């Protein structure tokens, strides 16, 4: 397929849960998920047709409302079935609305509660996107787990946290207003004031085809430069 990271993510979601690999040629701005660059398309396609590639299974984050309470007065969360994001889930204040107040807990323990513009939950593949812009850590492909980082926190102590793959994350909207939800950059509804959502790590949901020798660290250096000089 031809496109940037957004198009590649769309293809990964389309074939999620299958054995169909995505072999991508970068026609976007960064193309961190792409297998080859445009100038390599002829050689890359030849190698793809010859089966000369390696498969990398990518995890995802599954987002779903918690079980409904018996109390009719309990605020409703976002509606719909469980949804997944290969890169990240972003929860952020609506344009023109007040600063949000978001808390999150891991396995029932509140870890952070901050006034901010929003919160990002990212997989290792998505850690070089919105999470990186928040000052969150880069996670190498193959690492099991996910990272939670705040968007523009109104705090000097707010820090990103890498969460173990088996731990359940619960996000609380303690704002007075509803917050928007985006999955892999696509609008995906909202979380109402006072509501909460659960998220968990899901292993091996999508498959990227890459040429032999195309390591994560080489991509990181080529797309973003050296980490230090």
Secondary structure, 3 states (H helix, E strand, C coil): CEECHHHHHHHHHHCCCCCCCECCEECCCCCCCCCEEHHHHHHHHHHHHCCCCEEEEEEEEEEEECCCCCCCCCCCCCCCCCEEECCEEEEEECCCCCCEEEEEEECCEEEEEEEECEEEEECCCCCCCHHHHCCCCCCCCCCCCEEEEEECCCCCCCCCEEECCCCCEEEEECCCCCEEEEECCEEEEEECCCCEEEEEEEEEEEEEEECCCCCHHHHHHHHHCCCCC
